[in-house]
Structure formats: structure tokens, C-alpha cells
Amino acid sequence: MNNKVIQAMYDDDDVLLKAVKETREADYHIEEVFTPFPVHGLEKAMGLKGTRIAIASFIYGVIGFSFAIWMMNYMMIEDWPQNIGGKPNFSYAENMPSFIPIMFELTVFFAAHLMVITFYMRSKLWPFQEASNPDPRTTDDKFVMEVSLDGDEKKMSDFLKKTGAIELKVAEKS
């Protein structure tokens, strides 16, 4: 198995999108695409699967909602019941209307914070991590497509030049 990739640089997002489609049609494996901004339709052109992040967010919200119910029931009914403004302190169900804001806030809190942690874990983007982009120009105005180098380097280089690449570089896989 070859451990090298060809990094093809493009200067236009439309040219990049067309090149990704052509590269996939030619049965070359695209390792990664680096862009300075989101390119609409790139994930579909690369053939990436849909994300399940909405399901995770829902589950995190349910965890937060459940925690809120348990916490309020324990604190306000079981552990230290208080008569506040004449409200009954012996039943969670009778106090629930006053607990709705807390349930909402903890649902959002858990969903948001656990989603950030999930994002960091899935993308391997940790605070203070070194940038892994192949060329610093990909943060400004250039686009890089990394294609696995399997077979003839000259043939693949010619193909990528035809797709509109302005610069090619062979590098080790990261």
C-alpha cells in the first residue's frame, strides 16, 4: 500500500467542485479536501455519508431534560421542601409549571455542551492542537485536494492538471 498523496491546488471553488466530481468518476480515492470556507455541495461531490449529529443532539437534550427533572424533584420536593408563595411542596406534578424554564435551560445546556465535546472528539480538533493543513494558503484563498497515489504518478499528475490544478505536490499521508 502506497503512503503518498498528490496535493492538487486550485484557485476557484467551482473548478475544485468540478475536479472532485471528475476525480471520483475516474475512480481515484480522494483523501481530503482543504478549503478556506465551506463549499456548497462538496460533501455530496466527495460522496460523504450524511451526519448523525442531529440524533446525538436529540439524545443529549433528553439527557439534559431527564437530569433537570431528577434534580428539581430531588432538591425541591425530597431533600429540602419549602413553601414558596403558598405553592405546595409535596408534589412535583403540582410544581411543574414553575419548573419549565429550568427544564428548558438544562435541555439546551446539556445539548450544546455535549455537542461541542462530540465535535472535538469526532474531528480530532482539540484546543492548542497544531494545524494539519498541507499549505498555509488554504486558510486564505486556495483549495487543496489530496488524492491517494496508487499507480502511475505521471498519469495521475496529467489527469489532475486537466481538471484545472494550478500546482501539484507529492507528499506523505498524514
C-alpha positions in Angstrom: 0.0 0.0 0.0 1.3 3.4 -1.0 1.7 6.0 1.7 1.8 9.0 -0.7 -0.8 11.5 -1.9 -0.8 14.1 -4.6 -1.9 17.5 -3.4 -3.6 19.4 -6.2 -4.1 23.1 -5.6 -6.9 25.1 -7.1 -7.7 28.8 -7.0 -11.5 28.7 -7.6 -14.2 26.8 -5.7 -16.2 26.0 -8.8 -13.1 24.5 -10.5 -12.4 22.5 -7.3 -16.0 21.1 -7.2 -15.8 20.1 -10.9 -12.4 18.5 -10.3 -13.7 16.5 -7.3 -16.5 15.1 -9.4 -14.1 14.2 -12.3 -11.6 12.6 -9.9 -14.3 10.4 -8.3 -15.7 9.4 -11.8 -12.1 8.4 -12.7 -12.1 6.1 -9.6 -9.3 7.9 -7.8 -9.6 8.0 -4.0 -9.8 11.5 -2.5 -8.2 11.5 0.9 -9.2 15.1 2.0 -10.1 18.5 0.6 -8.9 21.7 2.4 -10.8 24.9 1.7 -10.7 28.4 3.3 -14.5 28.5 3.5 -17.4 26.0 3.2 -18.0 25.0 -0.4 -21.7 24.2 -1.1 -22.2 20.7 -2.5 -18.6 19.5 -1.8 -19.6 16.8 0.7 -22.1 15.4 -1.9 -19.5 15.5 -4.7 -17.0 13.7 -2.4 -19.6 11.0 -1.7 -19.5 11.5 2.1 -22.3 10.0 4.2 -24.8 12.2 6.0 -24.1 13.1 9.6 -25.8 11.6 12.6 -25.2 14.7 14.7 -28.9 15.6 14.9 -29.6 12.3 16.6 -26.8 12.8 19.1 -28.1 16.3 19.8 -31.6 14.9 20.5 -30.1 12.3 22.8 -28.1 14.9 24.7 -31.2 17.1 25.0 -33.1 14.1 26.5 -30.3 13.5 29.0 -30.4 17.2 30.0 -34.2 17.1 30.3 -34.1 14.0 32.4 -31.3 15.4 34.6 -33.4 18.6 35.1 -36.5 16.6 36.2 -34.4 14.5 38.6 -32.5 17.5 40.0 -35.6 19.6 40.7 -37.5 16.7 42.2 -34.7 15.9 44.5 -33.8 19.5 45.5 -37.3 21.0 45.8 -39.5 18.0 46.8 -37.4 15.3 48.5 -34.3 17.0 50.1 -35.5 20.4 51.2 -39.1 21.2 50.5 -40.0 24.8 51.0 -43.3 26.6 50.9 -42.6 29.4 48.5 -45.5 31.8 47.8 -48.1 29.2 49.0 -47.1 26.6 46.4 -47.4 23.0 47.5 -44.1 21.4 48.3 -45.1 17.8 48.4 -45.8 17.1 44.7 -43.6 17.5 41.7 -46.6 17.5 39.3 -48.2 20.4 41.1 -44.9 22.4 40.9 -44.1 21.6 37.3 -45.3 24.8 35.7 -42.7 26.8 37.7 -40.0 24.3 36.7 -40.5 24.6 32.9 -37.8 27.3 32.4 -35.3 25.2 34.3 -36.1 22.1 32.2 -35.7 24.1 29.0 -32.4 25.7 30.1 -30.9 22.4 31.2 -32.0 20.7 28.0 -30.3 23.4 25.9 -27.2 23.5 28.2 -26.6 19.7 28.0 -27.2 19.5 24.3 -24.9 22.4 23.5 -22.0 21.4 25.7 -22.1 17.7 24.9 -22.3 18.6 21.1 -19.1 20.7 21.5 -17.4 17.8 23.2 -18.7 15.4 20.5 -17.4 17.8 17.7 -14.0 17.9 19.2 -13.8 14.1 19.6 -15.1 13.3 16.1 -13.0 15.9 14.3 -9.9 15.4 16.5 -9.7 19.2 16.9 -8.5 19.8 20.4 -7.6 23.1 21.9 -4.0 24.1 21.3 -3.6 21.4 18.5 -1.2 22.2 15.7 -2.9 22.9 12.3 -2.8 20.0 9.9 -3.5 21.7 6.7 -0.9 20.9 4.0 -0.4 24.5 2.8 -1.0 27.8 4.7 -2.6 29.3 1.6 -5.6 27.0 2.2 -6.7 29.4 5.0 -6.7 32.4 2.7 -7.7 31.8 -0.9 -6.5 28.4 -2.2 -8.1 24.9 -2.2 -6.2 21.7 -1.9 -7.4 18.2 -2.9 -5.4 15.3 -1.6 -5.6 12.2 -3.8 -4.1 8.8 -2.9 -1.2 8.0 -5.2 -2.0 4.5 -6.5 -0.1 3.5 -9.6 1.4 5.8 -12.2 2.3 9.3 -10.7 2.8 10.8 -14.2 -0.7 9.7 -15.4 -2.4 11.0 -12.2 -0.5 14.3 -12.4 -1.6 14.8 -16.0 -5.2 14.0 -15.1 -5.1 16.5 -12.2 -3.6 19.2 -14.4 -6.5 18.6 -16.8 -9.0 19.2 -14.0 -7.6 22.7 -13.5 -5.0 22.3 -10.8 -2.6 25.2 -10.7 0.0 23.4 -8.6 0.8 19.7 -7.8 2.9 18.3 -4.9 3.6 14.7 -3.8 3.6 14.3 -0.1 3.4 11.6 2.6 0.0 10.8 4.1 -0.6 12.5 7.4 
